[in-house]
Amino acid sequence: MPKFKAIINIENVVASATLNQKVDLNAVVKGYPGVEYRPEQFPGLVFRLKKPKTATLIFNSGKMVCTGAKSEKEARRAVMKVIRELKKSGIIIIGKPELKIQNIVASASLGGMIDLEKAAFVLGKTMYEPEQFPGLIYRMDIPKVVILLFASGKLVCTGAKKEQDVYDAVNKLHERLEKEGLIYYE
């Protein structure tokens, strides 16, 4: 076990949903003048919610993409709330949406300084070019995520499909950094 427990924050959960039917976006605009819809610039409509604070893109194909949620549960709640709002404004939605988590982005702090030069060599599956980007890019296979690791001990984890994958990946990396003597605590 690492000396310090990593502090992990889920920053953004991206979920897609399919309604399996067409949606009349102009009718949505009539029901909700607050939505953003400029078809000449972008084919989707942006439906923002204050609670949970998310933005959901809705396309006339019936596909939706929700961003900004802080958990898988919140992403589901947001999509279901958007659908309830659409129904309220008279849009007929037949089935239940098929929802899929596409990406979870999290930040974490490991509580120590990291020797990125050495880590790039020891970890494998890394890219480290400090002249281009100050962080080390580490591709983990299990769970399948990409971690941007900084000398400060802070990191960004992306590509996870489940929240548990984030925790597993960060803890696995943290243990490996300690085992290999790549992290230093003040």
Summary of the structure (lengths in Angstrom):
residues: 186
radius of gyration: 20.5
end to end distance: 17.8
largest distance: 61.1
contacts: 572
relative contact order: 0.19
helix: 26%
strand: 35%
